[in-house]
Amino acid sequence: MARLASSNRDAYDYLAESILAWPDQPTLADLMADAGWQAVAWRNICGGIVALHRAWKA
């Protein structure tokens, strides 16, 4: 809907594409662990629309 009302349609196309390309919570956690982060965990907030990932790195 926002794309229809926007004067910058390309921005909304980019936004939709980037959302689809972003990894889901378990995949992002795996990527973080592969990068050396430890105790990776996440919490869904806002009904799962947003996820907060946390970890630590020695």
C-alpha positions in Angstrom: 0.0 0.0 0.0 2.8 2.4 0.9 4.4 1.9 -2.5 1.2 2.9 -4.3 1.1 6.2 -2.3 4.8 6.9 -2.5 6.6 9.1 -5.0 9.7 6.9 -4.7 8.5 3.4 -5.8 12.1 2.1 -6.1 12.7 2.7 -2.4 9.8 0.4 -1.6 10.9 -2.2 -4.1 14.3 -2.2 -2.4 12.8 -2.5 1.0 10.7 -5.5 0.1 13.6 -7.2 -1.6 15.9 -6.6 1.4 13.3 -8.0 3.8 13.0 -11.1 1.8 16.8 -11.5 1.6 17.3 -11.1 5.3 17.9 -14.4 7.2 15.4 -15.7 9.7 16.2 -15.9 13.4 17.8 -19.3 13.5 19.9 -18.7 10.3 21.1 -15.3 11.6 22.0 -17.0 14.9 24.0 -19.6 13.0 25.8 -16.9 11.0 26.7 -15.1 14.3 28.1 -18.4 15.8 30.1 -19.1 12.6 31.6 -15.6 13.0 32.9 -16.5 16.4 30.1 -15.2 18.7 29.2 -17.4 21.6 26.0 -18.1 23.5 23.9 -16.7 20.6 20.3 -16.4 21.4 17.3 -14.3 20.3 14.0 -13.1 21.4 11.1 -12.3 19.2 9.3 -9.0 20.1 6.4 -7.2 18.6 4.7 -10.5 17.7 7.8 -11.7 15.8 8.0 -8.7 13.6 11.3 -7.8 15.4 13.9 -10.1 16.8 16.6 -9.1 19.3 19.7 -11.2 18.9 22.4 -11.3 21.6 25.7 -13.0 22.0 29.2 -12.4 23.4 32.6 -12.6 21.9 35.7 -13.3 24.0 
